Amino acid sequence: GIAPVLPTGTSGREAGVDRIRVPAIGLMVSSVLSFMMSIWGLISIGSMAAQKQQVDSILSQMNNPQLQQFVDSFMKFFSGPFGIANYLFQILIAILIFTGALQMLKLRTYEFAFTAAILAVLPCITPCCGWILGLIFGIWAMVALGKAKSHFM
């Protein structure tokens, strides 16, 4: 076959890095945001008791015991062991996405980089803002990775 024509002074590897640089950095930014939001969520679980009192006072004015019971059980569920496990899971996912994006930027471990891009686009495993950015940069990264696969070690 005919070899692709590269700009003068650019190796094939440099062209591969150029192709994936922006989506990789975007994944890194989204994972840092997700990490920070998850840490904040983990820290704020402790203040859920004060929030629960505020919500209870508002709900008691509504005079709807079923709604009050539902909100109480909802808040207990997310401020208890499940809430803590959920935030720890989100922190782990953010670290995996960041590490995979770093590998992508270095053109190493194609499978891990691609897995990080897939994790970034999955809903419900990262906080909202991190997921919206992750969706955008994760799809872009998957496309870019497909085109730059031959440049990976």
Residue frames as qw, qx, qy, qz and C-alpha x, y, z in Angstrom:
[[0.000, 0.884, 0.468, 0.000, 0.00, 0.00, 0.00],
 [0.296, 0.642, -0.046, 0.705, 0.87, 3.64, -0.18],
 [0.427, -0.310, -0.522, 0.670, 2.16, 5.22, 3.02],
 [0.033, -0.917, -0.398, 0.027, 0.22, 8.22, 4.30],
 [0.410, 0.536, -0.070, 0.735, 1.79, 11.59, 3.63],
 [0.487, -0.690, -0.377, 0.380, 2.77, 13.33, 6.84],
 [0.086, 0.991, -0.050, 0.086, 3.66, 16.98, 7.25],
 [0.607, 0.503, -0.415, 0.455, 7.40, 17.64, 7.05],
 [0.064, 0.447, -0.592, 0.668, 9.13, 17.15, 10.38],
 [0.688, -0.249, 0.312, -0.607, 6.28, 15.16, 11.92],
 [0.052, 0.180, -0.981, -0.037, 6.80, 11.50, 12.72],
 [0.497, -0.306, -0.701, -0.410, 3.92, 9.07, 12.66],
 [0.446, -0.379, -0.684, 0.435, 4.01, 8.93, 16.45],
 [0.063, -0.212, -0.187, 0.957, 3.79, 12.73, 16.75],
 [0.363, -0.132, -0.462, -0.798, 0.83, 12.72, 14.37],
 [0.520, -0.364, -0.771, -0.051, -0.84, 10.12, 16.62],
 [0.303, -0.360, -0.510, 0.720, -0.27, 12.28, 19.69],
 [0.111, 0.059, -0.122, -0.984, -1.65, 15.32, 17.86],
 [0.431, -0.252, -0.662, -0.558, -4.79, 13.37, 16.95],
 [0.590, -0.475, -0.653, 0.023, -5.58, 12.31, 20.52],
 [0.292, 0.102, -0.399, 0.863, -4.20, 15.26, 22.53],
 [0.325, -0.260, 0.028, -0.909, -7.42, 17.29, 22.91],
 [0.775, -0.318, -0.370, -0.402, -9.78, 14.39, 23.73],
 [0.705, -0.090, -0.573, 0.409, -7.22, 12.95, 26.18],
 [0.141, 0.119, -0.355, 0.917, -6.84, 16.28, 27.97],
 [0.515, -0.295, -0.176, -0.786, -10.64, 16.67, 27.94],
 [0.805, -0.267, -0.523, -0.083, -11.01, 13.27, 29.62],
 [0.511, -0.011, -0.521, 0.684, -8.42, 14.27, 32.18],
 [0.145, -0.216, 0.149, -0.954, -10.30, 17.51, 32.96],
 [0.688, -0.300, -0.307, -0.585, -13.66, 15.71, 33.21],
 [0.776, -0.186, -0.576, 0.178, -12.17, 13.04, 35.49],
 [0.290, 0.074, -0.447, 0.843, -10.62, 15.68, 37.78],
 [0.402, -0.260, -0.023, -0.877, -14.04, 17.40, 37.99],
 [0.801, -0.247, -0.459, -0.294, -15.71, 14.08, 38.77],
 [0.628, -0.032, -0.591, 0.506, -13.06, 13.31, 41.37],
 [0.050, 0.146, -0.329, 0.932, -13.52, 16.69, 43.09],
 [0.581, -0.262, -0.168, -0.752, -17.33, 16.44, 43.01],
 [0.812, -0.191, -0.549, -0.051, -17.17, 12.92, 44.48],
 [0.444, 0.019, -0.548, 0.708, -14.79, 14.03, 47.24],
 [0.222, -0.205, 0.143, -0.942, -17.15, 16.93, 48.01],
 [0.730, -0.247, -0.375, -0.515, -20.11, 14.54, 48.09],
 [0.724, -0.113, -0.621, 0.279, -18.25, 12.21, 50.44],
 [0.220, 0.067, -0.434, 0.871, -17.40, 15.11, 52.76],
 [0.363, -0.191, -0.013, -0.912, -20.92, 16.53, 52.64],
 [0.606, -0.278, -0.726, -0.169, -22.54, 13.25, 53.72],
 [0.368, -0.199, -0.629, 0.655, -21.71, 14.36, 57.25],
 [0.132, 0.116, 0.164, -0.971, -23.83, 17.50, 56.86],
 [0.321, -0.268, -0.746, -0.518, -26.86, 15.52, 55.65],
 [0.268, -0.469, -0.755, 0.372, -28.30, 15.53, 59.19],
 [0.000, -0.430, -0.173, 0.886, -28.65, 19.34, 59.11],
 [0.255, 0.077, -0.544, -0.796, -30.13, 19.19, 55.62],
 [0.285, -0.319, -0.897, -0.112, -32.55, 16.50, 56.78],
 [0.107, -0.503, -0.576, 0.635, -33.85, 18.79, 59.53],
 [0.152, 0.339, -0.154, -0.916, -34.46, 21.58, 56.99],
 [0.320, -0.040, -0.762, -0.562, -36.24, 19.23, 54.61],
 [0.226, -0.381, -0.872, 0.206, -38.32, 17.77, 57.47],
 [0.031, 0.475, 0.381, -0.793, -39.51, 21.22, 58.52],
 [0.283, 0.240, -0.399, -0.838, -40.54, 22.05, 54.93],
 [0.347, -0.110, -0.875, -0.319, -42.27, 18.70, 54.47],
 [0.104, -0.375, -0.796, 0.464, -44.13, 18.94, 57.78],
 [0.220, 0.386, 0.100, -0.890, -45.76, 22.14, 56.48],
 [0.374, 0.125, -0.652, -0.647, -47.02, 20.19, 53.46],
 [0.640, -0.083, 0.524, -0.556, -48.81, 17.74, 55.77],
 [0.844, 0.312, -0.336, -0.280, -48.06, 14.70, 53.59],
 [0.667, -0.532, 0.517, -0.073, -46.75, 11.85, 55.78],
 [0.920, 0.223, 0.284, 0.154, -46.09, 9.51, 52.83],
 [0.499, 0.790, -0.138, 0.330, -43.89, 12.09, 51.08],
 [0.280, -0.813, 0.438, -0.263, -42.08, 12.81, 54.33],
 [0.853, -0.263, 0.451, -0.010, -41.48, 9.08, 54.90],
 [0.834, 0.483, 0.132, 0.233, -40.23, 8.65, 51.32],
 [0.263, 0.860, -0.268, 0.347, -37.81, 11.58, 51.58],
 [0.549, -0.673, 0.459, -0.185, -36.57, 10.35, 54.98],
 [0.906, -0.058, 0.403, 0.113, -35.80, 6.86, 53.66],
 [0.668, 0.689, 0.019, 0.283, -34.23, 8.35, 50.50],
 [0.019, 0.878, -0.360, 0.314, -31.93, 10.60, 52.53],
 [0.720, -0.498, 0.474, -0.095, -31.01, 7.77, 54.94],
 [0.923, 0.249, 0.248, 0.156, -30.17, 5.52, 52.00],
 [0.590, 0.693, -0.053, 0.411, -27.87, 8.04, 50.29],
 [0.113, -0.830, 0.389, -0.384, -26.23, 9.29, 53.48],
 [0.835, -0.401, 0.359, -0.114, -25.51, 5.81, 54.80],
 [0.617, -0.301, 0.647, 0.333, -23.21, 3.01, 53.65],
 [0.630, 0.540, 0.499, 0.250, -24.64, 3.09, 50.10],
 [0.172, 0.985, 0.012, 0.012, -23.87, 6.81, 49.75],
 [0.382, -0.742, 0.507, 0.216, -20.31, 6.31, 50.98],
 [0.674, 0.000, 0.676, 0.297, -19.77, 3.30, 48.69],
 [0.515, 0.767, 0.364, 0.119, -21.23, 5.24, 45.76],
 [0.050, 0.976, -0.203, -0.061, -18.84, 8.17, 46.21],
 [0.517, -0.524, 0.633, 0.240, -15.86, 5.84, 46.69],
 [0.691, 0.324, 0.605, 0.230, -16.84, 4.03, 43.47],
 [0.370, 0.913, 0.154, 0.071, -17.06, 7.38, 41.62],
 [0.232, -0.860, 0.422, 0.170, -13.61, 8.35, 42.94],
 [0.647, -0.185, 0.690, 0.267, -12.18, 5.03, 41.68],
 [0.607, 0.610, 0.473, 0.189, -13.78, 5.52, 38.24],
 [0.140, 0.986, -0.074, -0.047, -12.42, 9.09, 38.04],
 [0.409, -0.660, 0.583, 0.238, -8.91, 7.80, 38.83],
 [0.678, 0.128, 0.678, 0.254, -9.23, 5.05, 36.18],
 [0.477, 0.818, 0.302, 0.107, -10.43, 7.55, 33.54],
 [0.064, -0.949, 0.281, 0.129, -7.60, 9.96, 34.38],
 [0.540, -0.436, 0.673, 0.255, -4.99, 7.18, 34.25],
 [0.661, 0.380, 0.608, 0.220, -6.38, 5.87, 30.94],
 [0.324, 0.939, 0.112, 0.024, -6.36, 9.38, 29.46],
 [0.266, -0.815, 0.473, 0.202, -2.75, 9.79, 30.58],
 [0.635, -0.096, 0.715, 0.277, -1.88, 6.49, 28.87],
 [0.553, 0.708, 0.425, 0.104, -3.70, 7.74, 25.77],
 [0.083, 0.980, -0.145, -0.107, -1.66, 10.93, 25.77],
 [0.340, -0.630, 0.666, 0.209, 1.54, 8.85, 25.96],
 [0.714, 0.371, -0.450, -0.388, 0.27, 6.47, 23.23],
 [0.077, 0.257, -0.938, 0.220, 0.54, 3.51, 25.60],
 [0.165, 0.198, 0.910, -0.325, -1.84, 0.71, 26.53],
 [0.260, -0.108, -0.489, -0.826, -4.48, 1.17, 23.83],
 [0.439, -0.404, -0.787, -0.157, -6.98, -1.16, 25.53],
 [0.327, -0.472, -0.539, 0.616, -6.77, 0.73, 28.84],
 [0.007, 0.186, -0.090, -0.978, -7.10, 4.10, 27.09],
 [0.347, -0.209, -0.630, -0.663, -10.15, 2.85, 25.17],
 [0.427, -0.459, -0.763, 0.155, -11.67, 1.44, 28.36],
 [0.189, -0.371, -0.329, 0.847, -11.25, 4.83, 30.04],
 [0.191, 0.022, -0.340, -0.921, -13.06, 6.48, 27.12],
 [0.443, -0.343, -0.757, -0.338, -15.92, 3.98, 27.47],
 [0.373, -0.442, -0.651, 0.491, -16.13, 4.54, 31.24],
 [0.070, -0.202, -0.082, 0.973, -16.34, 8.29, 30.64],
 [0.338, -0.091, -0.439, -0.827, -19.47, 7.96, 28.49],
 [0.378, -0.349, -0.857, -0.005, -21.38, 5.62, 30.81],
 [0.342, -0.614, -0.033, -0.711, -24.15, 7.42, 32.70],
 [0.775, -0.557, -0.112, -0.277, -24.62, 7.01, 36.44],
 [0.876, -0.182, -0.198, 0.401, -21.01, 6.24, 37.34],
 [0.407, 0.045, -0.125, 0.904, -19.68, 9.80, 37.46],
 [0.042, 0.608, 0.435, -0.663, -21.24, 13.00, 38.80],
 [0.468, 0.769, 0.413, -0.138, -23.35, 15.05, 36.39],
 [0.192, 0.916, -0.235, -0.263, -20.88, 17.68, 35.13],
 [0.310, -0.489, 0.775, 0.253, -18.09, 15.14, 34.85],
 [0.578, 0.260, 0.770, 0.078, -20.36, 12.85, 32.85],
 [0.464, 0.841, 0.201, -0.191, -21.49, 15.56, 30.42],
 [0.087, 0.823, -0.512, -0.230, -17.86, 16.43, 29.65],
 [0.450, -0.273, 0.845, 0.096, -16.94, 12.76, 29.74],
 [0.670, 0.496, 0.542, -0.102, -19.63, 11.99, 27.17],
 [0.415, 0.889, -0.106, -0.164, -18.30, 14.61, 24.77],
 [0.033, 0.749, -0.656, -0.082, -14.61, 13.81, 25.21],
 [0.612, -0.153, 0.773, -0.063, -15.17, 10.06, 25.60],
 [0.744, 0.557, 0.363, -0.068, -16.88, 9.76, 22.20],
 [0.337, 0.891, -0.299, -0.057, -14.22, 11.99, 20.64],
 [0.304, -0.607, 0.734, 0.007, -11.50, 9.88, 22.28],
 [0.755, 0.098, 0.647, -0.035, -12.97, 6.62, 20.96],
 [0.662, 0.740, 0.116, -0.015, -13.03, 8.01, 17.42],
 [0.130, 0.879, -0.457, 0.027, -9.50, 9.43, 17.75],
 [0.547, -0.424, 0.721, -0.031, -8.21, 6.20, 19.30],
 [0.827, 0.344, 0.444, -0.022, -9.58, 4.21, 16.39],
 [0.554, 0.823, -0.082, 0.094, -7.64, 6.40, 13.98],
 [0.030, 0.813, -0.547, 0.200, -4.44, 6.44, 16.08],
 [0.937, -0.274, 0.181, -0.119, -4.39, 2.74, 17.09],
 [0.878, 0.349, -0.112, 0.306, -1.36, 1.96, 14.92],
 [0.219, 0.737, -0.345, 0.539, 0.72, 4.54, 16.83],
 [0.683, -0.622, 0.214, -0.318, 0.31, 2.84, 20.22],
 [0.125, 0.507, -0.842, 0.137, 3.03, 0.75, 21.86]]
